[in-house]
Amino acid sequence: MLFRSVSQSRYRPEYVLYSDEFSEGVGIGNKINELNSQYPYKKMAILTRTNFQMQAIERALFHNKIPYNMPEGSTFYEQKGIQDMIAFLRLAHDKTNNEAFKRIFNVPNRYVGKVFLEEVSSYAKAKNLSLYQSMLRFPRSTEWRYKRGIAELHSVIHRISSRKRYNVGELIEIIRKDLEYDQYILKEILENEDTDGRLENLDTLVVEAAKYNNVSDFLSEIDNMVVFSQNEDENKVQLMTIHKSKGLEFPVVFIPSVSEGILPHARSSNKNEEKRLLYVAITRAETELFISSTAMYNNKLMEESEFLCNIFNKSKITK
């Protein structure tokens, strides 16, 4: 639902307040299709403050059949934490999925490493079993060394595969809680001085996944989106974080979710640096600039960014 739009004349910034990130993605997609008669897709860019904002935008572009490119690498669904959650879902949905097993058999670390995988693989080949089935049927002489790790993985896979009335978002929350996955991520962040917002990514995944009551439908949608994002057509909308946009210019620029907590970011203690980032994003636009914010994000109430008052010469922007 669109609440309102201000300053809509061409060559001036246009501001739109949306109800949530999903309606924002749809609105941006619709605007891109409207402008496509004047500008090729590759002349348009969507610049985000954070990685977790990519999810709703990618989904909207996919459903609008708008090709997009992410110069900084992986899509939302190809990021590590997201891939881990998806692998757990894949294995719970299909116990014969060996690739999913290989990804998460030791995530978080349960002290079953390379040697364990080699033994599981050898036994699976000898008995014509999947890796997961092989793990559960280890000879007792071998199993005792890995008993705790096997029990933990079996427990979480069994739990999420048996919860038939849970939506997919709730299943992901079970994985996070049972395996203390958030603590695992926080430890990695501290050890690597990582600030890429991976916990926010997981929260975003949960909100989106909660719309699905069927794991198969959810996984199929993700697979289709990944394939779509790998289209080799060079005429694509550019989707990137503001940090990656420095030195680039585009005739059309969208800056979504200019809201308190996102831009300026809640974890930033330097308000001037956040303001500078917004300035960088604004000055990437050569001709048309579209700024938006949302009343809700990840099911949480949001406030419009204080920076908007300066851009639109208003003492206060009201709903």
Helices and strands as residue ranges (DSSP letters): E 2-6, E 14-18, H 21-35, G 41-43, E 44-48, H 54-63, E 68-69, G 76-78, H 80-93, H 98-104, H 114-127, H 131-136, H 140-143, G 144-146, H 147-162, H 168-178, H 181-192, H 198-209, H 215-229, E 237-241, G 242-245, E 250-255, H 271-282, E 285-294, E 296-297, E 300-301, H 307-311
